[in-house]
Amino acid sequence: MTGGAGFIGSHVVDAYLAQGHDVTVVDDLSTGKKKNVNPQARLVTADIRDPNLGALFAASRFEVVTHLAAQLDVRKSVQDPCFDASVNILGTLRLLECCRTYGVRKMIFSSSGGTIYGECTTRAAHEEDPPRPESPYGISKDTAERYIRYYGKVYRLPYTILRYANVYGPRQDAHGEAGVVAIFAGKLIAKERVTIYGTGQQERDYVFVSDVVQANVAALTKGENDTFNVGTGLTTSVNSLYEDLARLDKDAKKAAYAPVRPGELARSVLSVERARKHLGWEPLITLQKGLEETYNFFQQQNNSAVFKNRYTPKAITRSLYVP
Ligand SMILES: NC(=O)c1ccc[n+]([C@@H]2O[C@H](COP(=O)([O-])OP(=O)(O)OC[C@H]3O[C@@H](n4cnc5c(N)ncnc54)[C@H](O)[C@@H]3O)[C@@H](O)[C@H]2O)c1
């Protein structure tokens, strides 16, 4: 598994371990955290672009590679498309070469339904719709998918591609660019005002992380050589998302509004019929329930951060033993 120290990957690691699989995590900890990695998994701190990755594959004989490591900041991909392509395209190619050389049974790839299809003006995006990415990140995910299909066809390396909508849930980075739910929850708990860019009427498909995990579990045994959207088929505006979250916080302030950010889509939503039919998967967690779990997680994290600052062993040692 690559990217297993990150938000989604760490939950997938937990689920695979719970199913009795041996899990090795390859992660360079660039955005992921060591503390996210389940101690029952083996953590190899390495870059997926490392030319020596083959040695790890040779020694470990992996059966399945679930590939989540990525550069996923859309704005960074615009500022530095070479870096984005290097991680998302060349990194994926490095893994494909290792899979081909060392007889891996399957690759499961995390792609991005939110960026590959572009605007979904009239209806939810279906898997057969032509890709119309509007950012270097969307282009690099689309390109990685094409290489995966090429390896499937030419080298008979089976794969399942999962195109996620907007994923949210515990362990998402509240300071990053990706997760509006994490950013809003973080601000609410810090008693800060939330900023909404544009009118707030832009619509997204928000899928809870445990549902995304279940798609990665289903893909271990199903959905061979196919591509699936992993979302809910439902849209929620940013305004309505904030209202739902703000209801959970008694001190919530009114959101502030700032000019729309260039390149932001007006509407993105994924049809999940194919995953229902062929993966036997469907989203189970309602937005209400998912937001509650996420908000509670950030609140607990905030409380334990305060606790740690006051009572870390270091602080106690100093006050007790330093003259
Ligand atoms: N979060 C979303 O809403 C969303 C939506 C669509 C697709 N995805 C995809 O899901 C996957 C996981 O995303 P996430 O939200 O958990 O992000 P994340 O940043 O929490 O996780 C990514 C992980 O990859 C690791 N990583 C990055 N570059 C690496 C490299 N060169 N070598 C090794 N490890 C590297 C990071 O340290 C991190 O642990 C990504 O492929 C992303 O494109 C996420």
The ligand as an SDF file (V2000), in Angstrom:
LIG
                    3D

 44 48  0  0  0  0  0  0  0  0999 V2000
   -9.0220   13.5360   -0.2720 N   0  0  0  0  0  0  0  0  0  0  0  0
   -9.8280   13.5540   -1.3360 C   0  0  0  0  0  0  0  0  0  0  0  0
  -10.8940   14.1690   -1.3150 O   0  0  0  0  0  0  0  0  0  0  0  0
   -9.4470   12.7900   -2.5930 C   0  0  0  0  0  0  0  0  0  0  0  0
  -10.2890   12.8640   -3.6980 C   0  0  0  0  0  0  0  0  0  0  0  0
   -9.9500   12.1750   -4.8530 C   0  0  0  0  0  0  0  0  0  0  0  0
   -8.8140   11.3920   -4.8890 C   0  0  0  0  0  0  0  0  0  0  0  0
   -7.9990   11.3340   -3.8060 N   0  0  0  0  0  0  0  0  0  0  0  0
   -6.7860   10.5080   -3.8990 C   0  0  0  0  0  0  0  0  0  0  0  0
   -6.7120    9.6780   -2.7680 O   0  0  0  0  0  0  0  0  0  0  0  0
   -5.3450    9.4370   -2.4340 C   0  0  0  0  0  0  0  0  0  0  0  0
   -5.1070    9.7190   -0.9550 C   0  0  0  0  0  0  0  0  0  0  0  0
   -5.4140   11.0760   -0.6820 O   0  0  0  0  0  0  0  0  0  0  0  0
   -5.4990   11.6580    0.8210 P   0  0  0  0  0  0  0  0  0  0  0  0
   -6.6080   12.6360    0.8450 O   0  0  0  0  0  0  0  0  0  0  0  0
   -5.4720   10.5520    1.8000 O   0  0  0  0  0  0  0  0  0  0  0  0
   -4.1510   12.5040    0.8750 O   0  0  0  0  0  0  0  0  0  0  0  0
   -2.9480   12.4970    1.9220 P   0  0  0  0  0  0  0  0  0  0  0  0
   -2.0450   13.6450    1.5300 O   0  0  0  0  0  0  0  0  0  0  0  0
   -3.4570   12.4630    3.3030 O   0  0  0  0  0  0  0  0  0  0  0  0
   -2.2360   11.1250    1.5790 O   0  0  0  0  0  0  0  0  0  0  0  0
   -1.2700   10.9850    0.5810 C   0  0  0  0  0  0  0  0  0  0  0  0
   -0.1200   10.1900    1.1640 C   0  0  0  0  0  0  0  0  0  0  0  0
    0.8570    9.9640    0.1500 O   0  0  0  0  0  0  0  0  0  0  0  0
    2.1590   10.2090    0.6900 C   0  0  0  0  0  0  0  0  0  0  0  0
    3.0200   10.6170   -0.4260 N   0  0  0  0  0  0  0  0  0  0  0  0
    2.9470   11.7380   -1.1730 C   0  0  0  0  0  0  0  0  0  0  0  0
    3.9230   11.7470   -2.1010 N   0  0  0  0  0  0  0  0  0  0  0  0
    4.6350   10.5960   -1.9450 C   0  0  0  0  0  0  0  0  0  0  0  0
    5.7540   10.0350   -2.6010 C   0  0  0  0  0  0  0  0  0  0  0  0
    6.3650   10.6660   -3.6210 N   0  0  0  0  0  0  0  0  0  0  0  0
    6.2260    8.8360   -2.1650 N   0  0  0  0  0  0  0  0  0  0  0  0
    5.6280    8.1790   -1.1370 C   0  0  0  0  0  0  0  0  0  0  0  0
    4.5630    8.6780   -0.4660 N   0  0  0  0  0  0  0  0  0  0  0  0
    4.0640    9.8630   -0.8770 C   0  0  0  0  0  0  0  0  0  0  0  0
    1.9360   11.3100    1.7090 C   0  0  0  0  0  0  0  0  0  0  0  0
    2.9680   11.3820    2.6810 O   0  0  0  0  0  0  0  0  0  0  0  0
    0.5940   10.9010    2.3060 C   0  0  0  0  0  0  0  0  0  0  0  0
    0.7490   10.0360    3.4020 O   0  0  0  0  0  0  0  0  0  0  0  0
   -4.5310   10.3050   -3.3910 C   0  0  0  0  0  0  0  0  0  0  0  0
   -4.0800    9.5070   -4.4530 O   0  0  0  0  0  0  0  0  0  0  0  0
   -5.5180   11.3240   -3.8870 C   0  0  0  0  0  0  0  0  0  0  0  0
   -5.1810   11.8150   -5.1790 O   0  0  0  0  0  0  0  0  0  0  0  0
   -8.2830   12.0270   -2.6580 C   0  0  0  0  0  0  0  0  0  0  0  0
  1  2  1  0
  2  3  2  0
  2  4  1  0
  4  5  1  0
  4 44  2  0
  5  6  2  0
  6  7  1  0
  7  8  2  0
  8  9  1  0
  8 44  1  0
  9 10  1  0
  9 42  1  0
 10 11  1  0
 11 12  1  0
 11 40  1  0
 12 13  1  0
 13 14  1  0
 14 15  2  0
 14 16  1  0
 14 17  1  0
 17 18  1  0
 18 19  2  0
 18 20  1  0
 18 21  1  0
 21 22  1  0
 22 23  1  0
 23 24  1  0
 23 38  1  0
 24 25  1  0
 25 26  1  0
 25 36  1  0
 26 27  1  0
 26 35  1  0
 27 28  2  0
 28 29  1  0
 29 30  1  0
 29 35  2  0
 30 31  1  0
 30 32  2  0
 32 33  1  0
 33 34  2  0
 34 35  1  0
 36 37  1  0
 36 38  1  0
 38 39  1  0
 40 41  1  0
 40 42  1  0
 42 43  1  0
M  CHG  2   8   1  16  -1
M  END
$$$$
